């Protein structure tokens, strides 16, 4: 799997990424709360189900990484005092990724999709998760819609680009390293709004390499 190439330099890059401050930050001066994104994700106790719009696979992936590597930089998601913005793929996004990797037109179940993702190896899963985290800034919907063309440095050390499109109704998509597949679109804004850690739901998994 070409994802495996991405994991080796992650540890060295994350230290720099976590102190970098992106150009876009949440507007306003109101003090932000410290509820972590991990607390939000783990509040859903449904487990693997048929709801493609929630985040069961992502939650399981985060927990698997932290169980295998308690000191992983992914642990920043549990520290609500640390400002960050995460782009969180829903379950259908992970199922679509696995179907693409397996060259299948049928989407696997959530459980099978997680098993396939975990099969890539903990280091690779860790790298993929960090590619979805922008440390150092709380970027809410209002700020995101003003960020057309912005390059956001992720906790994995590489960047994603913000593309704001549409006329009457502005939307946001994220340009990743894969040039041959559709870029993820933000479909749910401001998860955990009012806190230092904020997330936006996306309909595809961000891909740190150009998959065939």
N, C-alpha and C positions, 0 to 999 in steps of 0.2 A: 504494500500500500504506500502511495506517495505521501500520505500524511506522516509517515514515520520519519521522513527527512526533516520534518519541522521541529521535532522535539528536542534535538540535541543542544541547541544554544539557548533554550528558553530561560534557564536559571540565571545565566549571566545578564540577559537582557532585561529581565523583570525588575531588577533592582533600580535600573535607570528609568524604566517606564513608570514606576510607582512614584517618582518624585517629579515627573514631567507634568506640566500644567497646560492642557489644550487651550486654544484661543477662545473657545466658546464655553461660557459658564451660565448657570442659572441666574436669571435676572432677579432683582429685588434684594432687600436687606434683612428680611425677616429671618430670625435664627432658625436653622433647620434641625429637625429631630435626628435621633441616632438609632432608629430601628434599622436593623440590617436587612439586606435582601435575602440572606439565608433564612431569617425568621419568617419572611413573607412566603418564600418558596415551601418551606417545611410545614407551614400552617395548613396546607392542603394534604389531607390524610387519605385521599381517595386511592392513591396508588395507580398502577397501570389500568387504564380503562379504555373506553371508546370515544372519549372527549378529546378531539385533536387540537382543541384550542387552549388547553392548559399546559402545564410544564412538568409533567411527571418524569419524563425521560431526562430532562435537564437536571431536575432535582436529584434523581438517582445517580447521574454522572458526577455531580458535585460531591455527593456523599461518598461515592466510591473512591474518588481521588483523595478526599480528606481521610478516609479510613486507611488507605494504602500509604499515604504520604501526609501525616499530620502537620508537617511544617510547610506544605505546599503553598505557594503564593495564592492559590485559589482560596485559601483561608481568609483573604481580605474581604470576601463576601460575608463573613460572619462578624466583621468589625464595623459596626454602624457609625463609629466615629470617623472612619476614613471615607472621604468623598470619592465617589466614582459613579460612572454611568455604565450600565450593562445593557447589551442588546440580547434579549433572551429568546431563543428559538422555541416555538411551541412544539407539541408532540408531532403534529403532522409534518413539520419542518424536518425533524429527525427521521421520521419514517421515509420521507422523500429522499433524504440523503442516502439512507441505506439502500433504497431501491435503485438509486443511481449507481452506487458502488457495486451493487450486485447485477447491474444491467438488467433489471427487472421492471416491468410496467405495473406490477402489483405492489401495493404498499404493504409492508409487514405489520404485524400487530405491534403495539407499543413494547411489549415484553421482548419480542424477537428483535425489534429495532435496538433496544438498549443492549441486548446480548451482543449484537453485531458491533455496536459502537464500542462496548467494553472490550471486545475482542481485538480492537486495534492496539490495545496496550494502554496502561495507565498513563505513561508519559505522553503518549499521543493525545489521549483524552484531555489531559491537563493542558496541553498546548492549545487544543481547539477551544477549550473554555476560556483561557486567557486571551485568546484572539477576539473574544466578545466583550472584553472589559476595557473601558477607557478610564484609567485612574486619574485622580486629581481634580475632577470637575463634576458638578451636578448639572447635567444638560437636560433641561425640561423641554416639553413640546414647543413652547414659545421660542426658546433659544435655538432648537433644532431647525425650525422652519426658517430661521434667519441665517442658517449656516451653509447655504448652498456652496459647494466647492471646497468646503473645509476638509482638511486632512487630520484625522484623529489618530494619535498614536496609541496603540493598544498595549495591554500588559504583557503581551507576547513579544513586544519590541517592534513589530511591523505596524503598518497603518491601514486604515480604511478611509474611504472618501464619502462624504455626504453629498447626495444628489437630491435637491428639492425640485420637484416637477409639478406640472399642472397649472391651470389658470384660475378658474373659480374656486377650486378646492385643492389646496396645496398638499402634496404628499411627500414622503421621504423614502428614499431607497439608499442602500449602502453598497458601495462598489468595493468588492473584495479582490483577492488575487486570482480568482478563477474567471477567465475571460470568455469561456465557452458555455457557461450556464447563466440562467437568469439571476440577477442580483436580488438579495433579500429586501423586502419592503417592510416598513414599520406598519403594523396593523393594530397596535395597542400602545398608546402613549401613557407615560407618567405613572407606572406602577411604583408604589411606595412614595408617592408625591408628598412633599413637605419634609422629607428626610434627606440626609446627606448622600445616601445611596439611592439612586433612582434607576429604573429599568424601562425599556420599551420592548414590547413583544414584536418579533419578526417572523415572517412566514417561510424562511429558508435558513439553513445553517450557514454562517459565514465560512468561507473556504480559504484557508491560508495558503493553498497551493493551487495551481491550475490543473484540475483533474481532466483526464482524457474523456 
